[in-house]
Each structure stands twice: as C-alpha cells, then as structure tokens.
Amino acid sequence: MRVFITGASGWIGSATVDELLAAGHQVTGLARSEASAAALEAKGATVLRGDLDDLDSLRAGSTDAEAVIHLANKHDWANPAESNRAERAAVQTIGDTLAGSNRPFLLASGVAGLAQGRPSTENDRSPWSGQEAPRGGTENLALDYLDRGVKSISLRFAPTVHGDGDHGFISAIVAAARATGVSGYVGEGTNGWAAVHRSDAARMIRLGLEKAPAGSLLHGVGEVSVSTREIAEAIGRGLDLPVVSVAPEDAQEHFGFIGAFFAMDLSSSSAITQELLGWSPTGPTLLEDLASGSYFRA
C-alpha cells in the first residue's frame, strides 16, 4: 500500500516508517528539513518536502497515497491555540482531499479526558469538538468524514510513548527533577498514567492500517496504569535524588507545562484494540525503560 505519513521523522513517526517498510508498504514522508529528508531517504522512503502549514503539500501527499497516517503536531505549549489551529486545518485539508475515496485516514489522538475515576476504553467517545478544544477537536472532525466517504480511524496514544531516545513527557519530568533537585509527584501520587513502548505503538499503527474498520478508536496502550509516584521513585533512583510530594497548586510551577498532565489520572485500557487487531504489546514497560538508564544519560 502507498502510505503518506506526516510527522514521519518524529518519535512515533520514524518507528512507524520502519514498521511499514518492513511489512512491504511504500512510504512517502512529509519532511520540513534537510536532515529529516535525508533520514527518510536513508530508510528507503520517498520524501515530500513541506510542513504542517503547507496545505498544498498535504493535499499532494494525500492525493497520491492509498492511505494517510497523520502523526505531526506542532506541540507548541507556549501557544496551544496555534497548535490547535494548525492541527484542525491539516485534518480538514486531508479529509477534504480523501472525501469520496474510502481510503484510510489514521490520525493521532490521545486518551486524556476520555474518562474520570476509571481507565478509559475504546467505547468512550471524545468530548472535544471545535478549534478551541485540545488538538483542535480533530478526532471528532476526522470521524465526521466517515459520512463523506473517508475511512477515518483514530490512534489514541498513551500519555507516554516511551523508549530509548524519548524526548516527550517523561523526559520533561526528568528535566524538572534535574532542575529542582528532587523527583516529584503530585499530591499522593496515586493517579496513574497509561504507557506504551514506541515499538508497540508503531506495530499497532501498522495493524490498524491493515485491519481496522472505518470509525475504529484504537488505543495505543501497553500498560493500563503506572502510578505517578512509581514514576517519580524510578526517576529518583536514576538520578539519585530525593522523592517528594508536590502540592497540586504548586505543580505548574514545579514541573512546568507538564505539571497539569502529571496531576491527571490518565489510565486507559487497550483490551478492545488488542482483540480487534491481534496485537499484544511486547516491549519493555515504562519502569523497565526508566531502570535501563536511557532517560538519565547526559
């Protein structure tokens, strides 16, 4: 299958490119820099130069492909409104291009805010709609295209897609520990985070492309819940720092932008996804990755 991927040189995207190429798919990756283009070409992927704001490139890549996987996001925590605007414009452009074709359109989403007081499941619908919503409400926007002949599929990732080289949320928590001299958790630290290893996330995406029916809500989750206190304790061991509780009202100041997320319960199940796709996560757990020392290298 000819697959166009945005975010192809990113953390999840680069692993997805490898997974798809190994399975015999043809991949075209969107690249905004010479370095990203060179990395994709070295893998054997075709390069389309452009970025998330280059809607003409998004149209061209989507027109020529048999399927689109949208993983790119600006992740501008200083200006979330701009990230939401760009994300919504990109999804609308891809959806309009694919309309009437019944081609697969897989897009990245998350498990945050799907449920309270229990792990979220694939049966939970996203409450987010409109450009002001997180990620510009694009999961529901993409699903609206089902009625327009697009095979939309949501890829809901755990808050941490971890592994050696990760520069995401766990790295931000490690950076906060280094900066403050303590490894903190919020309140009692009993709230849990779902987690998935990067290799498992990439394999789920490939299986979702090949097997998932239109309208599927897939959960990229390997572990239902790892308590934030356990995460803080593992970071404390790795950096040889004391482990402390941070008051909820101080979380933003202590952790930076990640504080609001670290205070949330983001547990989630992937039981339905595993049964649907025949997917079983096999990568290292989050605590195993932290114990390996990869997050603590200078």
Stockholm file with secondary structure:
# STOCKHOLM 1.0

chainA/1-298         MRVFITGASGWIGSATVDELLAAGHQVTGLARSEASAAALEAKGATVLRGDLDDLDSLRAGSTDAEAVIHLANKHDWANPAESNRAERAAVQTIGDTLAGSNRPFLLASGVAGLAQGRPSTENDRSPWSGQEAPRGGTENLALDYLDRGVKSISLRFAPTVHGDGDHGFISAIVAAARATGVSGYVGEGTNGWAAVHRSDAARMIRLGLEKAPAGSLLHGVGEVSVSTREIAEAIGRGLDLPVVSVAPEDAQEHFGFIGAFFAMDLSSSSAITQELLGWSPTGPTLLEDLASGSYFRA
#=GR chainA/1-298 SS CEEEEETTTSHHHHHHHHHHHHTTCEEEEEESSHHHHHHHHHHTCEEEECCTTCHHHHHHHHHHCSEEEECCCCCCTTCHHHHHHHHHHHHHHHHHHHTTSCCEEEEEEECTTSCSSSCBCTTSCCCCCSTTSGGGGHHHHHHHGGGGTCEEEEEEECSEEECTTCCSHHHHHHHHHHHHSSEEEETTSCCEEEEEEHHHHHHHHHHHHHHCCTTCEEEECSEEEEEHHHHHHHHHHHHTCCEEEECGGGHHHHHGGGHHHHTSCBCBCCHHHHHHHTCCCCSCCHHHHHHTTGGGCC
#=GC SS_cons         CEEEEETTTSHHHHHHHHHHHHTTCEEEEEESSHHHHHHHHHHTCEEEECCTTCHHHHHHHHHHCSEEEECCCCCCTTCHHHHHHHHHHHHHHHHHHHTTSCCEEEEEEECTTSCSSSCBCTTSCCCCCSTTSGGGGHHHHHHHGGGGTCEEEEEEECSEEECTTCCSHHHHHHHHHHHHSSEEEETTSCCEEEEEEHHHHHHHHHHHHHHCCTTCEEEECSEEEEEHHHHHHHHHHHHTCCEEEECGGGHHHHHGGGHHHHTSCBCBCCHHHHHHHTCCCCSCCHHHHHHTTGGGCC
//
